[in-house]
Amino acid sequence: MFHILIAGSSAPADIIGKLSGFEITAVSETEECIKEVLAGGYDAAVLYAPGSDTDIFNLCKNIRKDSHIPIMIITESENPEDIIKAFESGADDSVCSIIRTDELSARIEGHIRIHEMLDDAVMPVEKEYDFGRLRICPSSRRVFVSGKEIELPNKEFELLAYFAEHPDEVFSRKFLFEKIWGQRPVGNTATVMVHINRIRDKIEKDPSEPQYIQTVWGAGYRFSSNSQEA
């Protein structure tokens, strides 16, 4: 049975009730939540955000700094901007609190299994990708920019590594979502754009004029192998 951590100062009973079939630990304080995550033993974290609760988004960022477990944010808001905020804060998924019980459980289990597969994935030890000032080491899951190591969460790394393995090919957001997240996109695929923008912020000299991950208008994204800038 998967062990789920639920965090939020006012997570309603019906949200907790929708998570039957899981072992559940509920906390209300931010510090307590982070302490529980660091202690380990959880398969996923579910954060409840009433309205546009910026505290939950900040909590998600803090969890993501120290843990790669799946994070889902449940919000009462259907504002697309709040969904984007959730992904920008490091969440794997964001859903409205009116979500059906079976869909909520399926989403959580899906994210857990994807993370397990990523953790168990074996990449070639000898293979590294060198693109000028950018070096990607799949076997150790490390990325260096101008000789300095940078931190990339799971899905950001998987996206960048996939691009590096398939340079100069164009991939749609839908394809990338299915490939990296392991499921068919429900609604839009904004999470792909959010993750790519976050990668650009970390690897590009000028994220507004990306040299590595380039936008191919009307088609998707392409990783340029000709970006050999110093």
N, C-alpha and C positions, 0 to 999 in steps of 0.2 A: 504494500500500500504506500502510495506517495505521501510524503509529509509536506504540508503546505503552511507557510507563514502568512497570516493575514494581518495587515497593519492599517491603522486609521483610527482617528479619535472617535468616529461615530459610525463605524461600519454596521449597517442595519442587520437585524437577525435574518432577514430573508436572503441577504447575500451569503451569509455563512451557511444558511440552510441549503442554498443551491450547490454547495460544494460537498454534498454527501458522497461517500466513497473514498474520501481522503482523510488522512490523519491531519488534524488542524490544530495549530497553535495561534491564538489571537493576542495581539499586543496593541496598546494605544499610544504609547510614548515613542517618540523618534529615537531617542538614545537606546531604549530597550529593544527596539526593532533592529537597529544596527548591531547591537551586542549579540542578539540571537543569530543574525546572519553570519557574523564572524565566528560564532561558536560552531557553525556547520550543522549538518544533519538535515537540511531542508532541500527539497527537490525544486521548489519554486516559491516565489513571493507574490502575494496578491495585495495590492495597495488600493484602498478605497478613498476616492476623492469626491466629497460633496461639492458640487458646483466647480468653480475654477480655483481649486485649492492649491495654491502655489507651494504650500508646505509639503504636500505629497510629491510634487515634482522634484523638489529639493531633496527629499528623502530618497527618491529613486536614484538621483545622481550620486548621492553618498553611498548607497548600496552598490551601485555599479562600479564605483572606484575600487571596491574590495572584493567583489564577487561576480561570477559569471552565471549565476543561477538565473533561470527564466524569471522575468518580472512582468506581471500584468497589472495594468491600472484600470480599475472600474470607476467610472464617473457618472454622475447624474446628468452631466452636460452632454449635449449633442453638437456642441460648437466645434467645427472642424479645427479651429485654432488650438483647442484644448487637446485634440487628438495628436496634432503636430507637436505640441509641447511634451506630450507623453513620450513620443519617440525620441525627441531631442534630449530628453532627460535620461535616456538609456533603456526605456521599457521595450520589451519584445512585442507587446500587444496592448491595445487600449479598446475597451468596449463600454457600452452604455449599460447602466444598472438594470435595464428592462430586458436584458439578454435572457434567452431561454436556458433552463438548467442544463439540458443535455449539450447545448452548444458551448456553454461556459466550461463544462467539464472536459469536453472534447478538445477545446482550444488549449486548456492547461496541460492536459496529457500530451497533446501534440508538441507543444513547446518543450516539455520535459524530454520527450523521446528524441527530438531533434538535437537538443543539447547533449544528450547521452551519446548520440551517434557522432557528433562533432568531437567530443572528448575522446571517443574510442578510435577516431579516424587515424590511420597510419599513413603518413606522407613520406616520400622518399628522403632518406637521411642525407644523401649526397647532393640533393638539388637545392640550389639557391638561385635567386633572380637578381641580377645587377642591372639597374637602369640609371647609370650616372650617379647622381647624388642619392638615389633611392635603392636600398638593398632589402630584399625580402627573403627570410629564411623559414620556409614552411615547416621543416622538421622540428625546429625549436619554437616556432610561432613567434618569431621576433622580427621587428621592422626597424631599419635604421635610415635616418635622413641626415645626409652630410656627416656620417659617422656617429651620430647621436641616436641612441635608441628611443623610440617613442612607444607609448602604450596604446594598444588597440583592443577594444572589447571583442568578444567572439565573432559577432556577425560582421563587424567592420573588417576584422582580419580575414574572414572567409571570403568576403567580397573582393578585397584587395588581392588576396592570393589567387582567386579564380581569374580575375583580370590578368594577373601576371602570367598565369599558365596559358592564357588565350589572348596574347597581345594582338592588337590591330583588328580584332573581331568586334562586330557591333552586336550588342545584346539589348533587347527591350527590357523595360522595367518589369513587365509581367514575367518574362523568362527568368530574370535574376531573382525575383521573389520566389518563384517555384523552385529554382535551383538551390538557393541559399537557405530559404526558410522551410523548404520541403513540403509546401502545401500550395493549393491553388489560392490566388488572391481573392479575398472577399471585399467587395467595394473597390476603393482605389488602391494604388500601390505607392502611396506617398512615402511609406517607410523606406523604400529603396532610395528615393531622392534624399531623404533626411540623412541616411547613413552615408551616402556618397558625399554629400556636402560636409559631413563631419570628417570623413577621410581626407577630403581636399584641404580642410582647415589644417590638417596635421602634416600633409606631405608636400603640398604645393607652395612655391614661393609666393605666388599671388593667387589665392583661391578663386578670385573673380575672373582670372584668365588662366584656367588650368592647363598644364602641359602634359600631365599624365592621364588622368581620367577626364576625357573630353566628351562633351554633349554632342550627339549627332541628332540635330533637330528633326523631329518627326519619326525617329527610329529608335533612339535609346542612348547608350553610352559605349565608348570605345577607349581601351587603354593603349596609349601610344608608346610603342617601343623605341621611337626616335627621340624621346626626351632624354637626351644625354647631357643635360645642363649640369654644370659644376656646382 
